Amino acid sequence: MLRNIVTIFYIFLLFIVQTTFNKEISIGNISPNLMIILVCCTGFIRGKKAGMLAGVFSGLLIDIFYGYSGIIGMTGLLYMYIGYVNGLFNEIFYTDDICIPVILTMVSDLIYNFLYYCITFLLRGQLDIPMYFKTIMFPEMIYTGCVTVFLFRFMKVISMLLEKYEKRGEEELVKGDLGNHN
C-alpha cells in the first residue's frame, strides 16, 4: 500500500517538474522525459504490473492535461507497454546495475518518440523523420539517459527502504500472531 502511495507521489511530482520547470531543465530546447524515466524505472525495479500501472496513470495525466496528439489515452497506452516491457527485465537482470535501466530508458524514449512521430506527424504527411530524429529524438534520448542515472539511484534507494519497512511490518505481524496462539 505504501509503495502505491509513493508511486502516485512520484507520478505527480515528476509531472509537475516536467511541465512546470520545462524551460529551466531544458538544454538547447530539449528536455528529459521524466515520465518515461519514472515508468521505466518503476517497471525495472518493481516488475511488469507496477510498470504498467505507472505507465497508464502517467500517460493519462499527460493526455488529459496536454493532449499533444489530440487522442486521449494514446500516451497512456504507449507508456503502459513501455512499463510492461521494462518490467520483463526485472525478472532477468539484477536491479542494482545502473547500465541496464539507463539503456532501457534510452531505448524506450527513442521508441516512444518514434511512435509518437508516426501517430502525430507521419499520418499528417510530414515525412521529415531524419530532421525529427536529429533535432528532437536523439538529443532527448541522450538527455533522458543522463537524468536516469540520478533518478534510478534515488528510486532504488527509496524502494529498498520501503522493502525494509514492509519486511519489518510483516515480521511484527508474524510475531504478534505467534504470541496470540501460545
Biotite code that builds the C-alpha atoms (Angstrom):
import biotite.structure as struc

atoms = struc.array([
    struc.Atom([0.000, 0.000, 0.000], chain_id="A", res_id=1, res_name="MET", atom_name="CA", element="C"),
    struc.Atom([2.765, 2.403, 0.925], chain_id="A", res_id=2, res_name="LEU", atom_name="CA", element="C"),
    struc.Atom([4.561, 1.589, -2.346], chain_id="A", res_id=3, res_name="ARG", atom_name="CA", element="C"),
    struc.Atom([1.461, 2.606, -4.309], chain_id="A", res_id=4, res_name="ASN", atom_name="CA", element="C"),
    struc.Atom([1.251, 5.897, -2.436], chain_id="A", res_id=5, res_name="ILE", atom_name="CA", element="C"),
    struc.Atom([4.936, 6.552, -3.138], chain_id="A", res_id=6, res_name="VAL", atom_name="CA", element="C"),
    struc.Atom([4.424, 5.750, -6.837], chain_id="A", res_id=7, res_name="THR", atom_name="CA", element="C"),
    struc.Atom([1.478, 8.146, -7.036], chain_id="A", res_id=8, res_name="ILE", atom_name="CA", element="C"),
    struc.Atom([3.619, 10.781, -5.332], chain_id="A", res_id=9, res_name="PHE", atom_name="CA", element="C"),
    struc.Atom([6.399, 10.161, -7.898], chain_id="A", res_id=10, res_name="TYR", atom_name="CA", element="C"),
    struc.Atom([3.932, 10.491, -10.761], chain_id="A", res_id=11, res_name="ILE", atom_name="CA", element="C"),
    struc.Atom([2.554, 13.822, -9.572], chain_id="A", res_id=12, res_name="PHE", atom_name="CA", element="C"),
    struc.Atom([5.956, 15.203, -8.555], chain_id="A", res_id=13, res_name="LEU", atom_name="CA", element="C"),
    struc.Atom([7.666, 14.345, -11.830], chain_id="A", res_id=14, res_name="LEU", atom_name="CA", element="C"),
    struc.Atom([4.641, 15.513, -13.832], chain_id="A", res_id=15, res_name="PHE", atom_name="CA", element="C"),
    struc.Atom([4.783, 18.879, -12.066], chain_id="A", res_id=16, res_name="ILE", atom_name="CA", element="C"),
    struc.Atom([8.548, 19.176, -12.537], chain_id="A", res_id=17, res_name="VAL", atom_name="CA", element="C"),
    struc.Atom([8.346, 18.173, -16.211], chain_id="A", res_id=18, res_name="GLN", atom_name="CA", element="C"),
    struc.Atom([5.521, 20.537, -17.044], chain_id="A", res_id=19, res_name="THR", atom_name="CA", element="C"),
    struc.Atom([6.278, 23.483, -14.783], chain_id="A", res_id=20, res_name="THR", atom_name="CA", element="C"),
    struc.Atom([10.056, 23.663, -14.950], chain_id="A", res_id=21, res_name="PHE", atom_name="CA", element="C"),
    struc.Atom([10.373, 22.546, -18.568], chain_id="A", res_id=22, res_name="ASN", atom_name="CA", element="C"),
    struc.Atom([12.287, 25.668, -19.644], chain_id="A", res_id=23, res_name="LYS", atom_name="CA", element="C"),
    struc.Atom([14.580, 25.562, -16.601], chain_id="A", res_id=24, res_name="GLU", atom_name="CA", element="C"),
    struc.Atom([15.635, 21.931, -17.091], chain_id="A", res_id=25, res_name="ILE", atom_name="CA", element="C"),
    struc.Atom([15.937, 22.106, -20.871], chain_id="A", res_id=26, res_name="SER", atom_name="CA", element="C"),
    struc.Atom([19.254, 22.311, -22.663], chain_id="A", res_id=27, res_name="ILE", atom_name="CA", element="C"),
    struc.Atom([19.019, 23.714, -26.169], chain_id="A", res_id=28, res_name="GLY", atom_name="CA", element="C"),
    struc.Atom([15.206, 23.381, -26.121], chain_id="A", res_id=29, res_name="ASN", atom_name="CA", element="C"),
    struc.Atom([15.491, 19.668, -25.297], chain_id="A", res_id=30, res_name="ILE", atom_name="CA", element="C"),
    struc.Atom([14.064, 18.411, -22.017], chain_id="A", res_id=31, res_name="SER", atom_name="CA", element="C"),
    struc.Atom([14.369, 14.985, -20.451], chain_id="A", res_id=32, res_name="PRO", atom_name="CA", element="C"),
    struc.Atom([11.229, 12.892, -20.470], chain_id="A", res_id=33, res_name="ASN", atom_name="CA", element="C"),
    struc.Atom([10.842, 12.439, -16.723], chain_id="A", res_id=34, res_name="LEU", atom_name="CA", element="C"),
    struc.Atom([7.650, 10.436, -17.059], chain_id="A", res_id=35, res_name="MET", atom_name="CA", element="C"),
    struc.Atom([9.367, 7.850, -19.275], chain_id="A", res_id=36, res_name="ILE", atom_name="CA", element="C"),
    struc.Atom([12.134, 7.619, -16.681], chain_id="A", res_id=37, res_name="ILE", atom_name="CA", element="C"),
    struc.Atom([9.549, 7.029, -13.964], chain_id="A", res_id=38, res_name="LEU", atom_name="CA", element="C"),
    struc.Atom([7.732, 4.346, -15.946], chain_id="A", res_id=39, res_name="VAL", atom_name="CA", element="C"),
    struc.Atom([10.929, 2.546, -16.987], chain_id="A", res_id=40, res_name="CYS", atom_name="CA", element="C"),
    struc.Atom([12.473, 2.629, -13.519], chain_id="A", res_id=41, res_name="CYS", atom_name="CA", element="C"),
    struc.Atom([9.242, 1.551, -11.829], chain_id="A", res_id=42, res_name="THR", atom_name="CA", element="C"),
    struc.Atom([8.910, -1.373, -14.209], chain_id="A", res_id=43, res_name="GLY", atom_name="CA", element="C"),
    struc.Atom([12.538, -2.349, -13.850], chain_id="A", res_id=44, res_name="PHE", atom_name="CA", element="C"),
    struc.Atom([12.566, -2.101, -10.042], chain_id="A", res_id=45, res_name="ILE", atom_name="CA", element="C"),
    struc.Atom([9.107, -3.478, -9.221], chain_id="A", res_id=46, res_name="ARG", atom_name="CA", element="C"),
    struc.Atom([8.031, -5.577, -12.207], chain_id="A", res_id=47, res_name="GLY", atom_name="CA", element="C"),
    struc.Atom([5.511, -5.712, -15.046], chain_id="A", res_id=48, res_name="LYS", atom_name="CA", element="C"),
    struc.Atom([2.327, -4.866, -13.164], chain_id="A", res_id=49, res_name="LYS", atom_name="CA", element="C"),
    struc.Atom([3.780, -1.857, -11.357], chain_id="A", res_id=50, res_name="ALA", atom_name="CA", element="C"),
    struc.Atom([5.376, -0.620, -14.590], chain_id="A", res_id=51, res_name="GLY", atom_name="CA", element="C"),
    struc.Atom([2.103, -0.938, -16.474], chain_id="A", res_id=52, res_name="MET", atom_name="CA", element="C"),
    struc.Atom([0.114, 0.886, -13.801], chain_id="A", res_id=53, res_name="LEU", atom_name="CA", element="C"),
    struc.Atom([2.664, 3.674, -13.552], chain_id="A", res_id=54, res_name="ALA", atom_name="CA", element="C"),
    struc.Atom([2.626, 3.926, -17.347], chain_id="A", res_id=55, res_name="GLY", atom_name="CA", element="C"),
    struc.Atom([-1.139, 4.129, -17.660], chain_id="A", res_id=56, res_name="VAL", atom_name="CA", element="C"),
    struc.Atom([-1.547, 6.773, -14.969], chain_id="A", res_id=57, res_name="PHE", atom_name="CA", element="C"),
    struc.Atom([1.443, 8.829, -16.130], chain_id="A", res_id=58, res_name="SER", atom_name="CA", element="C"),
    struc.Atom([0.330, 8.745, -19.738], chain_id="A", res_id=59, res_name="GLY", atom_name="CA", element="C"),
    struc.Atom([-3.274, 9.577, -18.944], chain_id="A", res_id=60, res_name="LEU", atom_name="CA", element="C"),
    struc.Atom([-2.143, 12.505, -16.823], chain_id="A", res_id=61, res_name="LEU", atom_name="CA", element="C"),
    struc.Atom([-0.147, 13.851, -19.763], chain_id="A", res_id=62, res_name="ILE", atom_name="CA", element="C"),
    struc.Atom([-3.012, 13.205, -22.200], chain_id="A", res_id=63, res_name="ASP", atom_name="CA", element="C"),
    struc.Atom([-5.633, 14.845, -20.007], chain_id="A", res_id=64, res_name="ILE", atom_name="CA", element="C"),
    struc.Atom([-3.647, 17.990, -19.289], chain_id="A", res_id=65, res_name="PHE", atom_name="CA", element="C"),
    struc.Atom([-1.814, 18.442, -22.571], chain_id="A", res_id=66, res_name="TYR", atom_name="CA", element="C"),
    struc.Atom([-3.194, 16.031, -25.172], chain_id="A", res_id=67, res_name="GLY", atom_name="CA", element="C"),
    struc.Atom([-0.329, 16.681, -27.583], chain_id="A", res_id=68, res_name="TYR", atom_name="CA", element="C"),
    struc.Atom([-1.671, 14.233, -30.128], chain_id="A", res_id=69, res_name="SER", atom_name="CA", element="C"),
    struc.Atom([-5.327, 15.078, -29.665], chain_id="A", res_id=70, res_name="GLY", atom_name="CA", element="C"),
    struc.Atom([-6.043, 11.465, -28.739], chain_id="A", res_id=71, res_name="ILE", atom_name="CA", element="C"),
    struc.Atom([-6.794, 10.864, -25.064], chain_id="A", res_id=72, res_name="ILE", atom_name="CA", element="C"),
    struc.Atom([-5.205, 7.609, -23.983], chain_id="A", res_id=73, res_name="GLY", atom_name="CA", element="C"),
    struc.Atom([-2.541, 7.286, -26.667], chain_id="A", res_id=74, res_name="MET", atom_name="CA", element="C"),
    struc.Atom([0.311, 8.289, -24.347], chain_id="A", res_id=75, res_name="THR", atom_name="CA", element="C"),
    struc.Atom([-1.157, 6.149, -21.563], chain_id="A", res_id=76, res_name="GLY", atom_name="CA", element="C"),
    struc.Atom([-1.237, 3.143, -23.868], chain_id="A", res_id=77, res_name="LEU", atom_name="CA", element="C"),
    struc.Atom([2.329, 3.692, -25.100], chain_id="A", res_id=78, res_name="LEU", atom_name="CA", element="C"),
    struc.Atom([3.609, 4.208, -21.548], chain_id="A", res_id=79, res_name="TYR", atom_name="CA", element="C"),
    struc.Atom([1.738, 1.112, -20.381], chain_id="A", res_id=80, res_name="MET", atom_name="CA", element="C"),
    struc.Atom([3.528, -1.036, -22.967], chain_id="A", res_id=81, res_name="TYR", atom_name="CA", element="C"),
    struc.Atom([6.850, 0.587, -22.090], chain_id="A", res_id=82, res_name="ILE", atom_name="CA", element="C"),
    struc.Atom([6.264, -0.138, -18.386], chain_id="A", res_id=83, res_name="GLY", atom_name="CA", element="C"),
    struc.Atom([5.359, -3.740, -19.174], chain_id="A", res_id=84, res_name="TYR", atom_name="CA", element="C"),
    struc.Atom([8.435, -4.370, -21.321], chain_id="A", res_id=85, res_name="VAL", atom_name="CA", element="C"),
    struc.Atom([10.723, -2.774, -18.747], chain_id="A", res_id=86, res_name="ASN", atom_name="CA", element="C"),
    struc.Atom([9.053, -4.907, -16.080], chain_id="A", res_id=87, res_name="GLY", atom_name="CA", element="C"),
    struc.Atom([10.048, -8.024, -18.030], chain_id="A", res_id=88, res_name="LEU", atom_name="CA", element="C"),
    struc.Atom([13.673, -7.083, -17.464], chain_id="A", res_id=89, res_name="PHE", atom_name="CA", element="C"),
    struc.Atom([13.064, -7.061, -13.694], chain_id="A", res_id=90, res_name="ASN", atom_name="CA", element="C"),
    struc.Atom([12.877, -10.841, -13.822], chain_id="A", res_id=91, res_name="GLU", atom_name="CA", element="C"),
    struc.Atom([16.014, -11.218, -15.956], chain_id="A", res_id=92, res_name="ILE", atom_name="CA", element="C"),
    struc.Atom([18.563, -8.702, -14.665], chain_id="A", res_id=93, res_name="PHE", atom_name="CA", element="C"),
    struc.Atom([19.884, -7.709, -11.269], chain_id="A", res_id=94, res_name="TYR", atom_name="CA", element="C"),
    struc.Atom([18.335, -4.346, -10.400], chain_id="A", res_id=95, res_name="THR", atom_name="CA", element="C"),
    struc.Atom([21.453, -2.845, -8.794], chain_id="A", res_id=96, res_name="ASP", atom_name="CA", element="C"),
    struc.Atom([23.213, -2.497, -12.147], chain_id="A", res_id=97, res_name="ASP", atom_name="CA", element="C"),
    struc.Atom([22.805, 1.064, -13.454], chain_id="A", res_id=98, res_name="ILE", atom_name="CA", element="C"),
    struc.Atom([23.676, 0.329, -17.099], chain_id="A", res_id=99, res_name="CYS", atom_name="CA", element="C"),
    struc.Atom([20.606, -1.776, -17.898], chain_id="A", res_id=100, res_name="ILE", atom_name="CA", element="C"),
    struc.Atom([17.960, 0.753, -16.716], chain_id="A", res_id=101, res_name="PRO", atom_name="CA", element="C"),
    struc.Atom([19.778, 3.611, -18.462], chain_id="A", res_id=102, res_name="VAL", atom_name="CA", element="C"),
    struc.Atom([19.893, 1.691, -21.737], chain_id="A", res_id=103, res_name="ILE", atom_name="CA", element="C"),
    struc.Atom([16.287, 0.540, -21.345], chain_id="A", res_id=104, res_name="LEU", atom_name="CA", element="C"),
    struc.Atom([15.147, 4.101, -20.678], chain_id="A", res_id=105, res_name="THR", atom_name="CA", element="C"),
    struc.Atom([17.032, 5.460, -23.669], chain_id="A", res_id=106, res_name="MET", atom_name="CA", element="C"),
    struc.Atom([15.612, 2.779, -25.969], chain_id="A", res_id=107, res_name="VAL", atom_name="CA", element="C"),
    struc.Atom([12.127, 3.298, -24.510], chain_id="A", res_id=108, res_name="SER", atom_name="CA", element="C"),
    struc.Atom([12.382, 7.054, -25.076], chain_id="A", res_id=109, res_name="ASP", atom_name="CA", element="C"),
    struc.Atom([13.516, 6.504, -28.657], chain_id="A", res_id=110, res_name="LEU", atom_name="CA", element="C"),
    struc.Atom([10.680, 4.046, -29.341], chain_id="A", res_id=111, res_name="ILE", atom_name="CA", element="C"),
    struc.Atom([8.122, 6.359, -27.717], chain_id="A", res_id=112, res_name="TYR", atom_name="CA", element="C"),
    struc.Atom([9.292, 9.348, -29.757], chain_id="A", res_id=113, res_name="ASN", atom_name="CA", element="C"),
    struc.Atom([9.298, 7.309, -32.978], chain_id="A", res_id=114, res_name="PHE", atom_name="CA", element="C"),
    struc.Atom([5.762, 6.004, -32.366], chain_id="A", res_id=115, res_name="LEU", atom_name="CA", element="C"),
    struc.Atom([4.641, 9.478, -31.326], chain_id="A", res_id=116, res_name="TYR", atom_name="CA", element="C"),
    struc.Atom([6.106, 10.843, -34.576], chain_id="A", res_id=117, res_name="TYR", atom_name="CA", element="C"),
    struc.Atom([4.341, 8.166, -36.612], chain_id="A", res_id=118, res_name="CYS", atom_name="CA", element="C"),
    struc.Atom([0.976, 8.818, -34.973], chain_id="A", res_id=119, res_name="ILE", atom_name="CA", element="C"),
    struc.Atom([1.065, 12.616, -34.895], chain_id="A", res_id=120, res_name="THR", atom_name="CA", element="C"),
    struc.Atom([3.227, 13.727, -37.807], chain_id="A", res_id=121, res_name="PHE", atom_name="CA", element="C"),
    struc.Atom([3.615, 10.912, -40.311], chain_id="A", res_id=122, res_name="LEU", atom_name="CA", element="C"),
    struc.Atom([-0.138, 10.401, -40.614], chain_id="A", res_id=123, res_name="LEU", atom_name="CA", element="C"),
    struc.Atom([-0.457, 14.103, -41.427], chain_id="A", res_id=124, res_name="ARG", atom_name="CA", element="C"),
    struc.Atom([2.003, 13.907, -44.305], chain_id="A", res_id=125, res_name="GLY", atom_name="CA", element="C"),
    struc.Atom([5.069, 15.373, -42.559], chain_id="A", res_id=126, res_name="GLN", atom_name="CA", element="C"),
    struc.Atom([7.784, 12.983, -43.728], chain_id="A", res_id=127, res_name="LEU", atom_name="CA", element="C"),
    struc.Atom([10.994, 14.593, -42.470], chain_id="A", res_id=128, res_name="ASP", atom_name="CA", element="C"),
    struc.Atom([11.950, 11.898, -39.952], chain_id="A", res_id=129, res_name="ILE", atom_name="CA", element="C"),
    struc.Atom([15.742, 12.455, -40.266], chain_id="A", res_id=130, res_name="PRO", atom_name="CA", element="C"),
    struc.Atom([15.292, 16.060, -39.151], chain_id="A", res_id=131, res_name="MET", atom_name="CA", element="C"),
    struc.Atom([12.974, 14.995, -36.303], chain_id="A", res_id=132, res_name="TYR", atom_name="CA", element="C"),
    struc.Atom([15.467, 12.311, -35.235], chain_id="A", res_id=133, res_name="PHE", atom_name="CA", element="C"),
    struc.Atom([18.450, 14.671, -35.350], chain_id="A", res_id=134, res_name="LYS", atom_name="CA", element="C"),
    struc.Atom([16.826, 17.638, -33.618], chain_id="A", res_id=135, res_name="THR", atom_name="CA", element="C"),
    struc.Atom([14.430, 16.018, -31.133], chain_id="A", res_id=136, res_name="ILE", atom_name="CA", element="C"),
    struc.Atom([14.596, 12.241, -30.758], chain_id="A", res_id=137, res_name="MET", atom_name="CA", element="C"),
    struc.Atom([18.344, 11.682, -30.408], chain_id="A", res_id=138, res_name="PHE", atom_name="CA", element="C"),
    struc.Atom([19.137, 14.658, -28.114], chain_id="A", res_id=139, res_name="PRO", atom_name="CA", element="C"),
    struc.Atom([16.146, 13.864, -25.876], chain_id="A", res_id=140, res_name="GLU", atom_name="CA", element="C"),
    struc.Atom([17.201, 10.222, -25.690], chain_id="A", res_id=141, res_name="MET", atom_name="CA", element="C"),
    struc.Atom([20.722, 11.191, -24.543], chain_id="A", res_id=142, res_name="ILE", atom_name="CA", element="C"),
    struc.Atom([19.474, 13.772, -22.015], chain_id="A", res_id=143, res_name="TYR", atom_name="CA", element="C"),
    struc.Atom([16.859, 11.360, -20.653], chain_id="A", res_id=144, res_name="THR", atom_name="CA", element="C"),
    struc.Atom([19.539, 8.685, -20.258], chain_id="A", res_id=145, res_name="GLY", atom_name="CA", element="C"),
    struc.Atom([21.779, 11.057, -18.296], chain_id="A", res_id=146, res_name="CYS", atom_name="CA", element="C"),
    struc.Atom([18.968, 12.050, -15.933], chain_id="A", res_id=147, res_name="VAL", atom_name="CA", element="C"),
    struc.Atom([18.019, 8.382, -15.497], chain_id="A", res_id=148, res_name="THR", atom_name="CA", element="C"),
    struc.Atom([21.337, 7.738, -13.741], chain_id="A", res_id=149, res_name="VAL", atom_name="CA", element="C"),
    struc.Atom([20.315, 10.010, -10.878], chain_id="A", res_id=150, res_name="PHE", atom_name="CA", element="C"),
    struc.Atom([16.588, 9.265, -10.727], chain_id="A", res_id=151, res_name="LEU", atom_name="CA", element="C"),
    struc.Atom([17.096, 5.494, -10.879], chain_id="A", res_id=152, res_name="PHE", atom_name="CA", element="C"),
    struc.Atom([19.507, 5.555, -7.953], chain_id="A", res_id=153, res_name="ARG", atom_name="CA", element="C"),
    struc.Atom([17.086, 7.691, -5.935], chain_id="A", res_id=154, res_name="PHE", atom_name="CA", element="C"),
    struc.Atom([14.119, 5.452, -6.757], chain_id="A", res_id=155, res_name="MET", atom_name="CA", element="C"),
    struc.Atom([16.159, 2.331, -5.985], chain_id="A", res_id=156, res_name="LYS", atom_name="CA", element="C"),
    struc.Atom([17.141, 3.654, -2.540], chain_id="A", res_id=157, res_name="VAL", atom_name="CA", element="C"),
    struc.Atom([13.527, 4.554, -1.746], chain_id="A", res_id=158, res_name="ILE", atom_name="CA", element="C"),
    struc.Atom([12.420, 1.110, -2.947], chain_id="A", res_id=159, res_name="SER", atom_name="CA", element="C"),
    struc.Atom([14.956, -0.612, -0.698], chain_id="A", res_id=160, res_name="MET", atom_name="CA", element="C"),
    struc.Atom([13.822, 1.468, 2.299], chain_id="A", res_id=161, res_name="LEU", atom_name="CA", element="C"),
    struc.Atom([10.196, 0.573, 1.574], chain_id="A", res_id=162, res_name="LEU", atom_name="CA", element="C"),
    struc.Atom([11.147, -3.089, 1.291], chain_id="A", res_id=163, res_name="GLU", atom_name="CA", element="C"),
    struc.Atom([12.854, -2.999, 4.717], chain_id="A", res_id=164, res_name="LYS", atom_name="CA", element="C"),
    struc.Atom([9.840, -1.228, 6.208], chain_id="A", res_id=165, res_name="TYR", atom_name="CA", element="C"),
    struc.Atom([7.449, -3.809, 4.741], chain_id="A", res_id=166, res_name="GLU", atom_name="CA", element="C"),
    struc.Atom([9.593, -6.726, 5.947], chain_id="A", res_id=167, res_name="LYS", atom_name="CA", element="C"),
    struc.Atom([9.746, -5.272, 9.439], chain_id="A", res_id=168, res_name="ARG", atom_name="CA", element="C"),
    struc.Atom([5.957, -4.894, 9.438], chain_id="A", res_id=169, res_name="GLY", atom_name="CA", element="C"),
    struc.Atom([5.499, -8.493, 8.278], chain_id="A", res_id=170, res_name="GLU", atom_name="CA", element="C"),
    struc.Atom([7.869, -9.780, 10.981], chain_id="A", res_id=171, res_name="GLU", atom_name="CA", element="C"),
    struc.Atom([5.971, -7.871, 13.658], chain_id="A", res_id=172, res_name="GLU", atom_name="CA", element="C"),
    struc.Atom([2.705, -9.250, 12.314], chain_id="A", res_id=173, res_name="LEU", atom_name="CA", element="C"),
    struc.Atom([4.057, -12.816, 12.400], chain_id="A", res_id=174, res_name="VAL", atom_name="CA", element="C"),
    struc.Atom([5.411, -12.318, 15.934], chain_id="A", res_id=175, res_name="LYS", atom_name="CA", element="C"),
    struc.Atom([2.043, -10.944, 17.007], chain_id="A", res_id=176, res_name="GLY", atom_name="CA", element="C"),
    struc.Atom([0.220, -13.956, 15.520], chain_id="A", res_id=177, res_name="ASP", atom_name="CA", element="C"),
    struc.Atom([2.623, -16.392, 17.194], chain_id="A", res_id=178, res_name="LEU", atom_name="CA", element="C"),
    struc.Atom([2.207, -14.609, 20.525], chain_id="A", res_id=179, res_name="GLY", atom_name="CA", element="C"),
    struc.Atom([-1.600, -14.885, 20.342], chain_id="A", res_id=180, res_name="ASN", atom_name="CA", element="C"),
    struc.Atom([-1.520, -18.636, 19.674], chain_id="A", res_id=181, res_name="HIS", atom_name="CA", element="C"),
    struc.Atom([0.712, -19.550, 22.653], chain_id="A", res_id=182, res_name="ASN", atom_name="CA", element="C"),
])
